Amino acid sequence: MPIAFKEWAVTVRALAEGEQLLTIRKGAAPQPGREFRLAHERFFLYPTFEHQTGDLVRESHQPELRRALEEGVWSDGEPPLHTFVSGAPLQQPDRVRIRAWAEVTDHFTIVDPRCVDALSPFYVWTPDYAQKRLGWRGRQPLHVLLLRTYRIPRPVTVKVKDEYMGPHAWVELQRELPFEGTPVLSDAEFERASEEIRSITSEARAITSEAGQPVLV
């Protein structure tokens, strides 16, 4: 069965339209001799509607919040937009639309808030939210994953199951889906953006290495 990665609906929408190239994660508590490992490097994007508030999305992307509701299907109709963006308890959709998949093309590990801010052109969250993710779990580094995203030929509607809920990042979809489709950015566009992202993280590493605090591990 295909594996899907859970992300906010507005983030999934941004990834599927080429407006975001990154996702960020904190690893579990470190264990001696063990490195951060991503469970899957190619996956479908599963939109969620929990814990998402409008003030965590930058102002320029606020109009996209209503469109993000299109990622879900409710039997009683879409919930009011103000409920969705306020973070108030929201009835979960009966189904969600899977419209894209992604593969991880690079992985950066950062600890410097300046680097998080410099990467802000490549995500739709507020830099403040991204920096809060950096501060979560103390001094553990933030893992930045560069994603190449592909739109599948036709969106597929998937029934929301109880086992899909909860804090876990991965879900196993109960239907077959092929990894096919069109990249949301051309090869040239993606390569230019990738080089800029690598330059940002490399520059941050050089600056903080001089201070004895490496950013990129």
N, C-alpha and C positions, 0 to 999 in steps of 0.2 A: 504494500500500500504506500502511496506517496506521502512524504513528510512535508508538513507546513510549519512555518515560523510565525508566531503570533506577534503582531504589532498593532499599535493604534490604527484605527481606520483612516485617520487623516494622514498618517505616515505612509501607510500602504498606498493610498491614493497618490501621494507625492512621489514615492518610488516608482509607481507605475506610469507616471507622466514625466519622469526625468527631472523632477524638481528637487529630488533628494538622492544622494549617492551613498550615504552612510547610515549605519545604525550603530548604537553604542550599548555596551553591556559591561557589567561588573562580574567577575568570576566569583565562584564560591570561595570560602575561606581557604587560603593556600595550604598545601600539604608539602612537607619536605620531599624534595626530589621530583615533584610533579609540576608540570607546566599547565597553563590554561589550554584547553582543547575544545574546539568547537565540535559539537556532536555531529553536525551535518554541514557540508559546504555547498550544497545545492538543494533548494527547497522552494515550495510554493509560499506565497504570502497570504496569511490568514488575518483578516481585519477583526479587531476587537473594539469594544465600546465601553470598557471599564476603565475607571480612574483617569479618564481624559477630560481635561478642562481647557476652556478657551484661552486662559491666560498663559498657558504653557506653549502656545503656538504663536509665532511672531506676527505682528500686526499685518504685514504685507500678505500673509497667508490666511488671515481670518475669513475672507470670503469663501475659502475652500472648505470650511467646516460643514456647511450645509451639503455640499456635494459629497462629503465623506459619508453622510447618512445613506447614500445610494449603495454603499458596500453591504448594507444589511437589508433584510426583508422581514417586515413585521406583519403578522396576520391582521392586526388592528390598525395598520397604517403607521407611517413614520412618527416617532416621538417628536415633541416640539424641540426646535433647535436650542432654545435657552436651557432646556433640561439636559440636553446632550453636552453642551459646552460648560455647564456650571459644575459638573462633577457630581450632581445629585444622583441618587440611585436610579438606574435606568433599566427598564424591562429589556432583557436581551432579545435580539432578533430570533426568529424561528429558523432563518437561514442566512448565510453570508455568501457573498459573491467572490469567487476566486478568479482574478483577472490577470495575474502575473506570477512569475517565478524569478528567483534570483540565484546567483552564484557568488561566493566570496572570492574576490580576486586579490585582496591584500588584507593584512591585519597589522594594526599599529597599536602600541601600548603606550599610554601617556599618563603623566601625573601633573603636568603644568596647566593651570587654568588658562594661561595665555594661548596655549595651543588649541584648547577647546574653543575659545573665542575666535581664533583665526580660521578655524574650520567651519564657522557658522554659515558661509555661503552655500555649503553643501548639505544643510539640513534645514527643516522648516520650524523646528522648535525654537524657543527663545534661548539665547546663550546662557541666561540665568538657569534655566531648567537643565541644560546640558552640564553646566558646572556643578549643579546640585548632584547630578548623577556621579560626577567625579568624586564628590565628597562623601558619597554613600559608602558605608563599610570602611570608614577611616582611610588609611593610607594605601589601600589596595589600588593598583592602577586601573585606569579606564581602558577597556578594549574597544577600539574603533575598527569596524569592519567595513571595507569598501565593497560595495555590491554592484554587480552588472545585472540589470533587471531586464526581463523580457516579457512582453505582453503576449498572452496566449491568443490564438485566433478568435476564440469566442469565450466570453466569461462563463464560468460554470457555477451554478448555485448548489451549495452544500448545506445539508441539514445540520443545525447546531446540536451537538450531543452533550450530555452531562459531562462526559470525560474530556471534552474540549475546554471546559471552564477551569478556573483556578489560576495560580501563579506560574505554572510551568510554561516554558517558552515554546515547546514543540507539541504538535498534535499529529496523529496518524489519520489521514483522511480515508474514509470508508468507501472510496471509489477510485477507479483508475484515472490518472491524468498524465498525459505525455509532456515531457519537457521539450516543447517546441514553441515557436513564436518568433516575434520580431523584437530585436533590442530597442529599448526606448531611446537610446542615444546612438548615433553612428559611431563607428570605430574611431574616427578622428576626434569626435567630440569627447568620447569617453577617455581616450588617451590623453587629451589636453587636460581634462579635469583631474585625471589620475596623477599626472605629473605635478600639478599644482598641489594636490594633497600630499604627495610624497615630499615635495619641497618644504611645505609648512612643517611637517613632522620632523624632517631632517634638520631644518633650521632651529627648531625648538630643542632638539637633541644637542646640537652644537652649543647653544647658549647655556643650557643648564648643565652640560658636562663640565663647562668651565667652572661652574659653581659647585661641582661635586654631586649634582643630583640629576642623573640621567633621566631623560623623558622617555625615550624609545628603547625598549628592552628587546 
